[in-house]
């Protein structure tokens, strides 16, 4: 099935399942506004980051259990445990796939695609938790050799995660998708949105820039970079100011014992290189 209705379509392409949600997941990530920025629709992608992929392709099954409830923090224990389970299962999967006939692998792929189709229908009707269950089932059934299909299943899970506000889980799901398919544009879009919701704007900006690199004409990526760049720059400057302030206080506490202060040291910036030189003044 192709992309689901406007902002609610689920990806039809194959991708794996994320290790951060039990049943809730991100589909097309709503425009992230952590920094007061709204997402705009990208021309090269589905109208909404919540849309699911519709790319067809073979799939290899991975013996993974449905991931635990995604926590709101990327470093959540549930996410880590699920990731470890998936890695352990992946090793056994490859071995199992090699002993299967082509017909058996094809049958597993067909079943995985059916689970994805069912998930897309549920996603389109707003049943995001039920849809995430189907995408997890697709991942369990899909052969490990079907990397692109598995990447789509993971990205579809991310879409469910975003819809249910499990943004840390969405980041994990998209990361899994990108590991399988490094050029998967929707995975970068959804992870950028999830990072923005987590207020990790530097990471959100990095993903938006990567998306723009992959799809230079993408309107969503252009708008996101334009909106996030000044906010990230402002935060960076603020952190620098705070850091220098703390260093100055520390320096004054030490230099004061010798009748000096940091004011005795002047920093001159070279306009050509951006580097600084230090000079001492009484």
Secondary structure, 3 states (H helix, E strand, C coil): CCCCCHHHCCECCCECCCCCCCCCCECEECCCCCCCCCCCCCCCCCCCEECCECCCCCCEECCCCCCCCCCCCCCCHHHHHHHHHHHHHHHHHHHHHHCCCHHHHHHHHHHHHHHHHHHHHHHHCCCHHHHHHHHHHHHHHEECCCHHHHHHHHHHHHHHHHHCCCHHHHHHHHHHHHHHCCCCHHHHHHHHHHHHHCCCHHHHHHHHHHHHHHCCCCHHHHHHHHHHHHHHHHHHHHHHHHHHHHHHHHHHHHHHHHCCCHHHEEEEECCCCCCEEEEECC
